[in-house]
Amino acid sequence: MSPASASRFEQRVKQSPLFIVFEGIDGSGTTTQSKRLFERLQEDGHDVVLTREPGGTPLAERIRDLVLDPDAGDVDHRTELLLYGASRRQHVAELIAPSLASGKPVISDRYAASTVAYQGIGRGLGVDLANAVNDIAVADTTPDLTICLDVPVDVSLQRRHRRGGPQDRLEKAGSSLQQAVRQAFLDMSIASQDWFLIDAVTTADAIHDKIWSHLHERFATFPFRK
């Protein structure tokens, strides 16, 4: 990271609490790692908010149930995009923005980049359309850091099989969608200094240690206690 970029990051941290997002294909470990970071920050003495997308608020969770329902039938891709956008807008307005405004760090298991990857690229709707919906949903509530957990599609499939349970609509869409989504996340990671890409084909402990070390290095002015 250049000195100028580091200075911008530090200034943002001085002005507001951290907003950290985890992204990656299904089975990459975003839920595990977002929870691990939440627990670590709590142990460090911070009043932190852990949330997820789609979901995070009562209304957004109801939309989540709709959009991921494996029995929903043939959902039009633009309908899917708009449902995700509606869920995100409510999530931002009701939980994320107020939490940040009150001084609480926020950790989200997925956010706007998932819409770009899954609907914009994976569903073929285009990045411009996905970003247009995100602009309405997100406004100026953007992450300080997006942590991308990268795993090959075959590893993702193995992990999901071990996890068991029913598959949601996107998990049922097949490996071609997951491959397109993985590449989209990789491309976004390379294009932005606000992203941190991790090879997630390792243990959960090793991944968490990398994340914790990176946060200390990247956000030097954040009041970590250990």
mmCIF file of the C-alpha atoms, coordinates in Angstrom:
data_MODEL
# 
_entry.id   MODEL 
# 
loop_
_atom_site.group_PDB 
_atom_site.id 
_atom_site.type_symbol 
_atom_site.label_atom_id 
_atom_site.label_alt_id 
_atom_site.label_comp_id 
_atom_site.label_asym_id 
_atom_site.label_entity_id 
_atom_site.label_seq_id 
_atom_site.pdbx_PDB_ins_code 
_atom_site.Cartn_x 
_atom_site.Cartn_y 
_atom_site.Cartn_z 
_atom_site.occupancy 
_atom_site.B_iso_or_equiv 
_atom_site.pdbx_formal_charge 
_atom_site.auth_seq_id 
_atom_site.auth_comp_id 
_atom_site.auth_asym_id 
_atom_site.auth_atom_id 
_atom_site.pdbx_PDB_model_num 
ATOM 1   C CA . MET A 1 1   ? 0.000   0.000   0.000   1.00 0.00 ? 1   MET A CA 1 
ATOM 2   C CA . SER A 1 2   ? 1.382   3.431   -0.916  1.00 0.00 ? 2   SER A CA 1 
ATOM 3   C CA . PRO A 1 3   ? 1.923   6.081   1.814   1.00 0.00 ? 3   PRO A CA 1 
ATOM 4   C CA . ALA A 1 4   ? -0.892  8.160   0.304   1.00 0.00 ? 4   ALA A CA 1 
ATOM 5   C CA . SER A 1 5   ? -3.278  5.205   0.400   1.00 0.00 ? 5   SER A CA 1 
ATOM 6   C CA . ALA A 1 6   ? -2.290  4.377   3.968   1.00 0.00 ? 6   ALA A CA 1 
ATOM 7   C CA . SER A 1 7   ? -2.919  7.980   4.965   1.00 0.00 ? 7   SER A CA 1 
ATOM 8   C CA . ARG A 1 8   ? -6.425  7.870   3.449   1.00 0.00 ? 8   ARG A CA 1 
ATOM 9   C CA . PHE A 1 9   ? -7.201  4.653   5.299   1.00 0.00 ? 9   PHE A CA 1 
ATOM 10  C CA . GLU A 1 10  ? -5.988  6.074   8.618   1.00 0.00 ? 10  GLU A CA 1 
ATOM 11  C CA . GLN A 1 11  ? -8.005  9.243   8.132   1.00 0.00 ? 11  GLN A CA 1 
ATOM 12  C CA . ARG A 1 12  ? -11.158 7.213   7.501   1.00 0.00 ? 12  ARG A CA 1 
ATOM 13  C CA . VAL A 1 13  ? -10.571 5.217   10.677  1.00 0.00 ? 13  VAL A CA 1 
ATOM 14  C CA . LYS A 1 14  ? -10.098 8.408   12.687  1.00 0.00 ? 14  LYS A CA 1 
ATOM 15  C CA . GLN A 1 15  ? -13.380 9.756   11.386  1.00 0.00 ? 15  GLN A CA 1 
ATOM 16  C CA . SER A 1 16  ? -15.560 6.642   11.752  1.00 0.00 ? 16  SER A CA 1 
ATOM 17  C CA . PRO A 1 17  ? -15.496 3.063   13.071  1.00 0.00 ? 17  PRO A CA 1 
ATOM 18  C CA . LEU A 1 18  ? -14.419 0.216   10.832  1.00 0.00 ? 18  LEU A CA 1 
ATOM 19  C CA . PHE A 1 19  ? -16.798 -1.355  8.341   1.00 0.00 ? 19  PHE A CA 1 
ATOM 20  C CA . ILE A 1 20  ? -15.408 -4.707  7.214   1.00 0.00 ? 20  ILE A CA 1 
ATOM 21  C CA . VAL A 1 21  ? -17.016 -7.038  4.671   1.00 0.00 ? 21  VAL A CA 1 
ATOM 22  C CA . PHE A 1 22  ? -16.256 -10.676 3.852   1.00 0.00 ? 22  PHE A CA 1 
ATOM 23  C CA . GLU A 1 23  ? -16.792 -11.941 0.307   1.00 0.00 ? 23  GLU A CA 1 
ATOM 24  C CA . GLY A 1 24  ? -16.185 -15.187 -1.548  1.00 0.00 ? 24  GLY A CA 1 
ATOM 25  C CA . ILE A 1 25  ? -18.016 -17.982 -3.331  1.00 0.00 ? 25  ILE A CA 1 
ATOM 26  C CA . ASP A 1 26  ? -20.287 -20.331 -1.405  1.00 0.00 ? 26  ASP A CA 1 
ATOM 27  C CA . GLY A 1 27  ? -18.213 -22.557 0.862   1.00 0.00 ? 27  GLY A CA 1 
ATOM 28  C CA . SER A 1 28  ? -15.255 -20.163 0.999   1.00 0.00 ? 28  SER A CA 1 
ATOM 29  C CA . GLY A 1 29  ? -15.640 -19.532 4.731   1.00 0.00 ? 29  GLY A CA 1 
ATOM 30  C CA . THR A 1 30  ? -17.137 -16.035 4.873   1.00 0.00 ? 30  THR A CA 1 
ATOM 31  C CA . THR A 1 31  ? -19.560 -16.975 7.657   1.00 0.00 ? 31  THR A CA 1 
ATOM 32  C CA . THR A 1 32  ? -16.882 -18.692 9.738   1.00 0.00 ? 32  THR A CA 1 
ATOM 33  C CA . GLN A 1 33  ? -14.349 -15.898 9.369   1.00 0.00 ? 33  GLN A CA 1 
ATOM 34  C CA . SER A 1 34  ? -16.775 -13.035 9.921   1.00 0.00 ? 34  SER A CA 1 
ATOM 35  C CA . LYS A 1 35  ? -17.848 -14.705 13.172  1.00 0.00 ? 35  LYS A CA 1 
ATOM 36  C CA . ARG A 1 36  ? -14.225 -15.303 14.209  1.00 0.00 ? 36  ARG A CA 1 
ATOM 37  C CA . LEU A 1 37  ? -13.334 -11.663 13.654  1.00 0.00 ? 37  LEU A CA 1 
ATOM 38  C CA . PHE A 1 38  ? -16.456 -10.531 15.516  1.00 0.00 ? 38  PHE A CA 1 
ATOM 39  C CA . GLU A 1 39  ? -15.512 -12.675 18.515  1.00 0.00 ? 39  GLU A CA 1 
ATOM 40  C CA . ARG A 1 40  ? -11.881 -11.484 18.418  1.00 0.00 ? 40  ARG A CA 1 
ATOM 41  C CA . LEU A 1 41  ? -12.899 -7.829  18.386  1.00 0.00 ? 41  LEU A CA 1 
ATOM 42  C CA . GLN A 1 42  ? -15.309 -8.470  21.254  1.00 0.00 ? 42  GLN A CA 1 
ATOM 43  C CA . GLU A 1 43  ? -12.488 -10.077 23.225  1.00 0.00 ? 43  GLU A CA 1 
ATOM 44  C CA . ASP A 1 44  ? -10.426 -6.999  22.389  1.00 0.00 ? 44  ASP A CA 1 
ATOM 45  C CA . GLY A 1 45  ? -13.045 -4.870  24.143  1.00 0.00 ? 45  GLY A CA 1 
ATOM 46  C CA . HIS A 1 46  ? -14.978 -3.457  21.186  1.00 0.00 ? 46  HIS A CA 1 
ATOM 47  C CA . ASP A 1 47  ? -18.765 -3.109  20.923  1.00 0.00 ? 47  ASP A CA 1 
ATOM 48  C CA . VAL A 1 48  ? -19.012 -4.551  17.412  1.00 0.00 ? 48  VAL A CA 1 
ATOM 49  C CA . VAL A 1 49  ? -21.956 -5.484  15.179  1.00 0.00 ? 49  VAL A CA 1 
ATOM 50  C CA . LEU A 1 50  ? -22.002 -8.747  13.198  1.00 0.00 ? 50  LEU A CA 1 
ATOM 51  C CA . THR A 1 51  ? -24.499 -9.016  10.360  1.00 0.00 ? 51  THR A CA 1 
ATOM 52  C CA . ARG A 1 52  ? -25.055 -10.775 7.042   1.00 0.00 ? 52  ARG A CA 1 
ATOM 53  C CA . GLU A 1 53  ? -26.500 -10.405 3.559   1.00 0.00 ? 53  GLU A CA 1 
ATOM 54  C CA . PRO A 1 54  ? -29.038 -10.952 2.391   1.00 0.00 ? 54  PRO A CA 1 
ATOM 55  C CA . GLY A 1 55  ? -30.615 -10.280 5.767   1.00 0.00 ? 55  GLY A CA 1 
ATOM 56  C CA . GLY A 1 56  ? -29.532 -8.491  8.918   1.00 0.00 ? 56  GLY A CA 1 
ATOM 57  C CA . THR A 1 57  ? -32.906 -6.957  9.832   1.00 0.00 ? 57  THR A CA 1 
ATOM 58  C CA . PRO A 1 58  ? -36.386 -8.500  10.184  1.00 0.00 ? 58  PRO A CA 1 
ATOM 59  C CA . LEU A 1 59  ? -37.582 -7.261  6.787   1.00 0.00 ? 59  LEU A CA 1 
ATOM 60  C CA . ALA A 1 60  ? -34.288 -8.052  5.056   1.00 0.00 ? 60  ALA A CA 1 
ATOM 61  C CA . GLU A 1 61  ? -34.370 -11.566 6.513   1.00 0.00 ? 61  GLU A CA 1 
ATOM 62  C CA . ARG A 1 62  ? -37.857 -12.089 5.077   1.00 0.00 ? 62  ARG A CA 1 
ATOM 63  C CA . ILE A 1 63  ? -36.541 -11.037 1.668   1.00 0.00 ? 63  ILE A CA 1 
ATOM 64  C CA . ARG A 1 64  ? -33.633 -13.451 2.178   1.00 0.00 ? 64  ARG A CA 1 
ATOM 65  C CA . ASP A 1 65  ? -36.097 -16.291 2.670   1.00 0.00 ? 65  ASP A CA 1 
ATOM 66  C CA . LEU A 1 66  ? -37.794 -15.358 -0.603  1.00 0.00 ? 66  LEU A CA 1 
ATOM 67  C CA . VAL A 1 67  ? -34.721 -14.892 -2.756  1.00 0.00 ? 67  VAL A CA 1 
ATOM 68  C CA . LEU A 1 68  ? -32.904 -18.035 -1.567  1.00 0.00 ? 68  LEU A CA 1 
ATOM 69  C CA . ASP A 1 69  ? -35.939 -20.334 -1.413  1.00 0.00 ? 69  ASP A CA 1 
ATOM 70  C CA . PRO A 1 70  ? -35.033 -23.430 -3.493  1.00 0.00 ? 70  PRO A CA 1 
ATOM 71  C CA . ASP A 1 71  ? -38.733 -23.935 -4.209  1.00 0.00 ? 71  ASP A CA 1 
ATOM 72  C CA . ALA A 1 72  ? -39.283 -20.410 -5.550  1.00 0.00 ? 72  ALA A CA 1 
ATOM 73  C CA . GLY A 1 73  ? -39.238 -21.640 -9.122  1.00 0.00 ? 73  GLY A CA 1 
ATOM 74  C CA . ASP A 1 74  ? -37.762 -19.809 -12.094 1.00 0.00 ? 74  ASP A CA 1 
ATOM 75  C CA . VAL A 1 75  ? -37.063 -16.364 -10.627 1.00 0.00 ? 75  VAL A CA 1 
ATOM 76  C CA . ASP A 1 76  ? -36.309 -13.714 -13.237 1.00 0.00 ? 76  ASP A CA 1 
ATOM 77  C CA . HIS A 1 77  ? -32.716 -12.515 -12.876 1.00 0.00 ? 77  HIS A CA 1 
ATOM 78  C CA . ARG A 1 78  ? -33.728 -8.850  -12.684 1.00 0.00 ? 78  ARG A CA 1 
ATOM 79  C CA . THR A 1 79  ? -36.292 -9.700  -10.027 1.00 0.00 ? 79  THR A CA 1 
ATOM 80  C CA . GLU A 1 80  ? -33.510 -11.417 -8.099  1.00 0.00 ? 80  GLU A CA 1 
ATOM 81  C CA . LEU A 1 81  ? -31.297 -8.335  -8.472  1.00 0.00 ? 81  LEU A CA 1 
ATOM 82  C CA . LEU A 1 82  ? -34.017 -6.002  -7.217  1.00 0.00 ? 82  LEU A CA 1 
ATOM 83  C CA . LEU A 1 83  ? -34.841 -8.233  -4.258  1.00 0.00 ? 83  LEU A CA 1 
ATOM 84  C CA . TYR A 1 84  ? -31.200 -8.196  -3.197  1.00 0.00 ? 84  TYR A CA 1 
ATOM 85  C CA . GLY A 1 85  ? -31.157 -4.426  -3.626  1.00 0.00 ? 85  GLY A CA 1 
ATOM 86  C CA . ALA A 1 86  ? -34.284 -3.990  -1.500  1.00 0.00 ? 86  ALA A CA 1 
ATOM 87  C CA . SER A 1 87  ? -32.867 -6.208  1.228   1.00 0.00 ? 87  SER A CA 1 
ATOM 88  C CA . ARG A 1 88  ? -29.580 -4.284  1.205   1.00 0.00 ? 88  ARG A CA 1 
ATOM 89  C CA . ARG A 1 89  ? -31.246 -0.874  1.328   1.00 0.00 ? 89  ARG A CA 1 
ATOM 90  C CA . GLN A 1 90  ? -33.245 -1.857  4.415   1.00 0.00 ? 90  GLN A CA 1 
ATOM 91  C CA . HIS A 1 91  ? -30.139 -3.409  5.953   1.00 0.00 ? 91  HIS A CA 1 
ATOM 92  C CA . VAL A 1 92  ? -28.105 -0.237  5.460   1.00 0.00 ? 92  VAL A CA 1 
ATOM 93  C CA . ALA A 1 93  ? -30.850 2.127   6.606   1.00 0.00 ? 93  ALA A CA 1 
ATOM 94  C CA . GLU A 1 94  ? -31.930 0.151   9.657   1.00 0.00 ? 94  GLU A CA 1 
ATOM 95  C CA . LEU A 1 95  ? -28.700 -1.412  10.931  1.00 0.00 ? 95  LEU A CA 1 
ATOM 96  C CA . ILE A 1 96  ? -25.400 -0.672  9.212   1.00 0.00 ? 96  ILE A CA 1 
ATOM 97  C CA . ALA A 1 97  ? -25.496 3.119   8.879   1.00 0.00 ? 97  ALA A CA 1 
ATOM 98  C CA . PRO A 1 98  ? -26.963 3.724   12.380  1.00 0.00 ? 98  PRO A CA 1 
ATOM 99  C CA . SER A 1 99  ? -24.394 1.373   13.948  1.00 0.00 ? 99  SER A CA 1 
ATOM 100 C CA . LEU A 1 100 ? -21.499 3.153   12.265  1.00 0.00 ? 100 LEU A CA 1 
ATOM 101 C CA . ALA A 1 101 ? -22.965 6.537   13.203  1.00 0.00 ? 101 ALA A CA 1 
ATOM 102 C CA . SER A 1 102 ? -23.089 5.453   16.846  1.00 0.00 ? 102 SER A CA 1 
ATOM 103 C CA . GLY A 1 103 ? -19.408 4.492   16.780  1.00 0.00 ? 103 GLY A CA 1 
ATOM 104 C CA . LYS A 1 104 ? -19.735 0.714   16.483  1.00 0.00 ? 104 LYS A CA 1 
ATOM 105 C CA . PRO A 1 105 ? -17.543 -1.255  14.068  1.00 0.00 ? 105 PRO A CA 1 
ATOM 106 C CA . VAL A 1 106 ? -19.594 -3.401  11.676  1.00 0.00 ? 106 VAL A CA 1 
ATOM 107 C CA . ILE A 1 107 ? -18.665 -6.771  10.171  1.00 0.00 ? 107 ILE A CA 1 
ATOM 108 C CA . SER A 1 108 ? -20.865 -8.073  7.366   1.00 0.00 ? 108 SER A CA 1 
ATOM 109 C CA . ASP A 1 109 ? -20.895 -11.533 5.845   1.00 0.00 ? 109 ASP A CA 1 
ATOM 110 C CA . ARG A 1 110 ? -21.337 -10.312 2.226   1.00 0.00 ? 110 ARG A CA 1 
ATOM 111 C CA . TYR A 1 111 ? -22.369 -6.922  0.901   1.00 0.00 ? 111 TYR A CA 1 
ATOM 112 C CA . ALA A 1 112 ? -22.654 -5.023  -2.384  1.00 0.00 ? 112 ALA A CA 1 
ATOM 113 C CA . ALA A 1 113 ? -19.816 -6.834  -4.170  1.00 0.00 ? 113 ALA A CA 1 
ATOM 114 C CA . SER A 1 114 ? -21.834 -10.047 -4.015  1.00 0.00 ? 114 SER A CA 1 
ATOM 115 C CA . THR A 1 115 ? -24.472 -8.423  -6.202  1.00 0.00 ? 115 THR A CA 1 
ATOM 116 C CA . VAL A 1 116 ? -21.838 -7.437  -8.756  1.00 0.00 ? 116 VAL A CA 1 
ATOM 117 C CA . ALA A 1 117 ? -20.391 -10.956 -8.738  1.00 0.00 ? 117 ALA A CA 1 
ATOM 118 C CA . TYR A 1 118 ? -23.564 -13.054 -8.604  1.00 0.00 ? 118 TYR A CA 1 
ATOM 119 C CA . GLN A 1 119 ? -26.120 -10.974 -10.474 1.00 0.00 ? 119 GLN A CA 1 
ATOM 120 C CA . GLY A 1 120 ? -23.908 -8.676  -12.556 1.00 0.00 ? 120 GLY A CA 1 
ATOM 121 C CA . ILE A 1 121 ? -21.440 -11.327 -13.736 1.00 0.00 ? 121 ILE A CA 1 
ATOM 122 C CA . GLY A 1 122 ? -22.865 -14.705 -12.755 1.00 0.00 ? 122 GLY A CA 1 
ATOM 123 C CA . ARG A 1 123 ? -26.385 -13.985 -14.001 1.00 0.00 ? 123 ARG A CA 1 
ATOM 124 C CA . GLY A 1 124 ? -25.124 -11.928 -16.933 1.00 0.00 ? 124 GLY A CA 1 
ATOM 125 C CA . LEU A 1 125 ? -27.001 -8.725  -16.070 1.00 0.00 ? 125 LEU A CA 1 
ATOM 126 C CA . GLY A 1 126 ? -23.881 -6.607  -16.353 1.00 0.00 ? 126 GLY A CA 1 
ATOM 127 C CA . VAL A 1 127 ? -21.753 -4.715  -13.850 1.00 0.00 ? 127 VAL A CA 1 
ATOM 128 C CA . ASP A 1 128 ? -23.341 -1.353  -14.710 1.00 0.00 ? 128 ASP A CA 1 
ATOM 129 C CA . LEU A 1 129 ? -26.848 -2.527  -13.837 1.00 0.00 ? 129 LEU A CA 1 
ATOM 130 C CA . ALA A 1 130 ? -25.661 -4.209  -10.637 1.00 0.00 ? 130 ALA A CA 1 
ATOM 131 C CA . ASN A 1 131 ? -23.810 -1.055  -9.618  1.00 0.00 ? 131 ASN A CA 1 
ATOM 132 C CA . ALA A 1 132 ? -26.846 1.109   -10.373 1.00 0.00 ? 132 ALA A CA 1 
ATOM 133 C CA . VAL A 1 133 ? -28.942 -0.932  -7.939  1.00 0.00 ? 133 VAL A CA 1 
ATOM 134 C CA . ASN A 1 134 ? -26.114 -0.915  -5.405  1.00 0.00 ? 134 ASN A CA 1 
ATOM 135 C CA . ASP A 1 135 ? -25.815 2.867   -5.637  1.00 0.00 ? 135 ASP A CA 1 
ATOM 136 C CA . ILE A 1 136 ? -29.425 3.206   -4.499  1.00 0.00 ? 136 ILE A CA 1 
ATOM 137 C CA . ALA A 1 137 ? -29.089 0.578   -1.786  1.00 0.00 ? 137 ALA A CA 1 
ATOM 138 C CA . VAL A 1 138 ? -25.734 1.597   -0.357  1.00 0.00 ? 138 VAL A CA 1 
ATOM 139 C CA . ALA A 1 139 ? -25.593 5.384   -0.894  1.00 0.00 ? 139 ALA A CA 1 
ATOM 140 C CA . ASP A 1 140 ? -22.328 6.400   0.796   1.00 0.00 ? 140 ASP A CA 1 
ATOM 141 C CA . THR A 1 141 ? -22.091 3.461   3.218   1.00 0.00 ? 141 THR A CA 1 
ATOM 142 C CA . THR A 1 142 ? -19.078 1.695   1.740   1.00 0.00 ? 142 THR A CA 1 
ATOM 143 C CA . PRO A 1 143 ? -16.664 -0.740  3.419   1.00 0.00 ? 143 PRO A CA 1 
ATOM 144 C CA . ASP A 1 144 ? -13.270 0.321   4.695   1.00 0.00 ? 144 ASP A CA 1 
ATOM 145 C CA . LEU A 1 145 ? -12.027 -3.146  3.791   1.00 0.00 ? 145 LEU A CA 1 
ATOM 146 C CA . THR A 1 146 ? -13.397 -6.109  1.847   1.00 0.00 ? 146 THR A CA 1 
ATOM 147 C CA . ILE A 1 147 ? -11.748 -9.420  2.707   1.00 0.00 ? 147 ILE A CA 1 
ATOM 148 C CA . CYS A 1 148 ? -12.035 -11.888 -0.165  1.00 0.00 ? 148 CYS A CA 1 
ATOM 149 C CA . LEU A 1 149 ? -11.663 -15.561 0.713   1.00 0.00 ? 149 LEU A CA 1 
ATOM 150 C CA . ASP A 1 150 ? -10.677 -17.436 -2.424  1.00 0.00 ? 150 ASP A CA 1 
ATOM 151 C CA . VAL A 1 151 ? -11.134 -21.163 -2.960  1.00 0.00 ? 151 VAL A CA 1 
ATOM 152 C CA . PRO A 1 152 ? -11.432 -23.209 -6.167  1.00 0.00 ? 152 PRO A CA 1 
ATOM 153 C CA . VAL A 1 153 ? -14.939 -24.278 -7.100  1.00 0.00 ? 153 VAL A CA 1 
ATOM 154 C CA . ASP A 1 154 ? -14.202 -27.958 -6.439  1.00 0.00 ? 154 ASP A CA 1 
ATOM 155 C CA . VAL A 1 155 ? -13.091 -27.125 -2.884  1.00 0.00 ? 155 VAL A CA 1 
ATOM 156 C CA . SER A 1 156 ? -16.255 -25.080 -2.418  1.00 0.00 ? 156 SER A CA 1 
ATOM 157 C CA . LEU A 1 157 ? -18.347 -28.052 -3.545  1.00 0.00 ? 157 LEU A CA 1 
ATOM 158 C CA . GLN A 1 158 ? -16.547 -30.462 -1.203  1.00 0.00 ? 158 GLN A CA 1 
ATOM 159 C CA . ARG A 1 159 ? -17.056 -28.149 1.768   1.00 0.00 ? 159 ARG A CA 1 
ATOM 160 C CA . ARG A 1 160 ? -20.743 -27.681 1.006   1.00 0.00 ? 160 ARG A CA 1 
ATOM 161 C CA . HIS A 1 161 ? -21.235 -31.439 0.755   1.00 0.00 ? 161 HIS A CA 1 
ATOM 162 C CA . ARG A 1 162 ? -19.529 -31.928 4.134   1.00 0.00 ? 162 ARG A CA 1 
ATOM 163 C CA . ARG A 1 163 ? -21.702 -29.197 5.626   1.00 0.00 ? 163 ARG A CA 1 
ATOM 164 C CA . GLY A 1 164 ? -24.845 -31.036 4.546   1.00 0.00 ? 164 GLY A CA 1 
ATOM 165 C CA . GLY A 1 165 ? -28.355 -29.650 4.708   1.00 0.00 ? 165 GLY A CA 1 
ATOM 166 C CA . PRO A 1 166 ? -30.506 -28.308 1.878   1.00 0.00 ? 166 PRO A CA 1 
ATOM 167 C CA . GLN A 1 167 ? -29.005 -26.099 -0.821  1.00 0.00 ? 167 GLN A CA 1 
ATOM 168 C CA . ASP A 1 168 ? -30.396 -22.650 -1.525  1.00 0.00 ? 168 ASP A CA 1 
ATOM 169 C CA . ARG A 1 169 ? -31.240 -21.385 -5.023  1.00 0.00 ? 169 ARG A CA 1 
ATOM 170 C CA . LEU A 1 170 ? -27.786 -19.999 -5.765  1.00 0.00 ? 170 LEU A CA 1 
ATOM 171 C CA . GLU A 1 171 ? -25.992 -23.078 -4.468  1.00 0.00 ? 171 GLU A CA 1 
ATOM 172 C CA . LYS A 1 172 ? -28.184 -25.179 -6.756  1.00 0.00 ? 172 LYS A CA 1 
ATOM 173 C CA . ALA A 1 173 ? -27.278 -23.062 -9.790  1.00 0.00 ? 173 ALA A CA 1 
ATOM 174 C CA . GLY A 1 174 ? -24.211 -25.185 -10.516 1.00 0.00 ? 174 GLY A CA 1 
ATOM 175 C CA . SER A 1 175 ? -20.445 -24.897 -10.834 1.00 0.00 ? 175 SER A CA 1 
ATOM 176 C CA . SER A 1 176 ? -20.484 -22.632 -13.901 1.00 0.00 ? 176 SER A CA 1 
ATOM 177 C CA . LEU A 1 177 ? -22.133 -19.856 -11.887 1.00 0.00 ? 177 LEU A CA 1 
ATOM 178 C CA . GLN A 1 178 ? -19.696 -20.360 -9.015  1.00 0.00 ? 178 GLN A CA 1 
ATOM 179 C CA . GLN A 1 179 ? -16.727 -20.219 -11.401 1.00 0.00 ? 179 GLN A CA 1 
ATOM 180 C CA . ALA A 1 180 ? -17.933 -16.952 -12.924 1.00 0.00 ? 180 ALA A CA 1 
ATOM 181 C CA . VAL A 1 181 ? -18.535 -15.520 -9.457  1.00 0.00 ? 181 VAL A CA 1 
ATOM 182 C CA . ARG A 1 182 ? -15.098 -16.601 -8.252  1.00 0.00 ? 182 ARG A CA 1 
ATOM 183 C CA . GLN A 1 183 ? -13.434 -14.867 -11.189 1.00 0.00 ? 183 GLN A CA 1 
ATOM 184 C CA . ALA A 1 184 ? -15.490 -11.729 -10.563 1.00 0.00 ? 184 ALA A CA 1 
ATOM 185 C CA . PHE A 1 185 ? -14.310 -11.608 -6.951  1.00 0.00 ? 185 PHE A CA 1 
ATOM 186 C CA . LEU A 1 186 ? -10.701 -12.129 -8.043  1.00 0.00 ? 186 LEU A CA 1 
ATOM 187 C CA . ASP A 1 187 ? -10.982 -9.313  -10.578 1.00 0.00 ? 187 ASP A CA 1 
ATOM 188 C CA . MET A 1 188 ? -12.435 -6.935  -7.974  1.00 0.00 ? 188 MET A CA 1 
ATOM 189 C CA . SER A 1 189 ? -9.692  -7.885  -5.514  1.00 0.00 ? 189 SER A CA 1 
ATOM 190 C CA . ILE A 1 190 ? -6.982  -7.046  -8.016  1.00 0.00 ? 190 ILE A CA 1 
ATOM 191 C CA . ALA A 1 191 ? -8.615  -3.783  -9.064  1.00 0.00 ? 191 ALA A CA 1 
ATOM 192 C CA . SER A 1 192 ? -9.077  -2.219  -5.618  1.00 0.00 ? 192 SER A CA 1 
ATOM 193 C CA . GLN A 1 193 ? -6.713  -1.333  -2.791  1.00 0.00 ? 193 GLN A CA 1 
ATOM 194 C CA . ASP A 1 194 ? -9.721  -1.570  -0.464  1.00 0.00 ? 194 ASP A CA 1 
ATOM 195 C CA . TRP A 1 195 ? -9.690  -5.372  -0.878  1.00 0.00 ? 195 TRP A CA 1 
ATOM 196 C CA . PHE A 1 196 ? -7.539  -8.021  0.827   1.00 0.00 ? 196 PHE A CA 1 
ATOM 197 C CA . LEU A 1 197 ? -7.335  -11.336 -1.043  1.00 0.00 ? 197 LEU A CA 1 
ATOM 198 C CA . ILE A 1 198 ? -6.631  -14.516 0.932   1.00 0.00 ? 198 ILE A CA 1 
ATOM 199 C CA . ASP A 1 199 ? -5.997  -18.047 -0.308  1.00 0.00 ? 199 ASP A CA 1 
ATOM 200 C CA . ALA A 1 200 ? -8.594  -19.777 1.866   1.00 0.00 ? 200 ALA A CA 1 
ATOM 201 C CA . VAL A 1 201 ? -7.528  -23.361 1.121   1.00 0.00 ? 201 VAL A CA 1 
ATOM 202 C CA . THR A 1 202 ? -6.043  -23.747 4.598   1.00 0.00 ? 202 THR A CA 1 
ATOM 203 C CA . THR A 1 203 ? -7.213  -23.963 8.195   1.00 0.00 ? 203 THR A CA 1 
ATOM 204 C CA . ALA A 1 204 ? -9.702  -21.540 9.720   1.00 0.00 ? 204 ALA A CA 1 
ATOM 205 C CA . ASP A 1 205 ? -7.122  -20.601 12.366  1.00 0.00 ? 205 ASP A CA 1 
ATOM 206 C CA . ALA A 1 206 ? -4.483  -19.745 9.758   1.00 0.00 ? 206 ALA A CA 1 
ATOM 207 C CA . ILE A 1 207 ? -6.936  -17.597 7.802   1.00 0.00 ? 207 ILE A CA 1 
ATOM 208 C CA . HIS A 1 208 ? -8.032  -15.730 10.926  1.00 0.00 ? 208 HIS A CA 1 
ATOM 209 C CA . ASP A 1 209 ? -4.422  -15.071 11.934  1.00 0.00 ? 209 ASP A CA 1 
ATOM 210 C CA . LYS A 1 210 ? -3.730  -13.556 8.502   1.00 0.00 ? 210 LYS A CA 1 
ATOM 211 C CA . ILE A 1 211 ? -6.786  -11.329 8.800   1.00 0.00 ? 211 ILE A CA 1 
ATOM 212 C CA . TRP A 1 212 ? -5.927  -10.157 12.318  1.00 0.00 ? 212 TRP A CA 1 
ATOM 213 C CA . SER A 1 213 ? -2.354  -9.367  11.324  1.00 0.00 ? 213 SER A CA 1 
ATOM 214 C CA . HIS A 1 214 ? -3.508  -7.480  8.234   1.00 0.00 ? 214 HIS A CA 1 
ATOM 215 C CA . LEU A 1 215 ? -5.954  -5.361  10.233  1.00 0.00 ? 215 LEU A CA 1 
ATOM 216 C CA . HIS A 1 216 ? -3.199  -4.306  12.635  1.00 0.00 ? 216 HIS A CA 1 
ATOM 217 C CA . GLU A 1 217 ? -0.963  -3.357  9.723   1.00 0.00 ? 217 GLU A CA 1 
ATOM 218 C CA . ARG A 1 218 ? -3.592  -1.630  7.620   1.00 0.00 ? 218 ARG A CA 1 
ATOM 219 C CA . PHE A 1 219 ? -5.483  0.290   10.299  1.00 0.00 ? 219 PHE A CA 1 
ATOM 220 C CA . ALA A 1 220 ? -2.662  1.434   12.537  1.00 0.00 ? 220 ALA A CA 1 
ATOM 221 C CA . THR A 1 221 ? -4.768  4.122   14.224  1.00 0.00 ? 221 THR A CA 1 
ATOM 222 C CA . PHE A 1 222 ? -7.596  1.771   15.209  1.00 0.00 ? 222 PHE A CA 1 
ATOM 223 C CA . PRO A 1 223 ? -7.494  1.172   18.992  1.00 0.00 ? 223 PRO A CA 1 
ATOM 224 C CA . PHE A 1 224 ? -6.553  -2.508  19.014  1.00 0.00 ? 224 PHE A CA 1 
ATOM 225 C CA . ARG A 1 225 ? -5.632  -3.644  22.505  1.00 0.00 ? 225 ARG A CA 1 
ATOM 226 C CA . LYS A 1 226 ? -3.812  -6.843  21.651  1.00 0.00 ? 226 LYS A CA 1 
# 
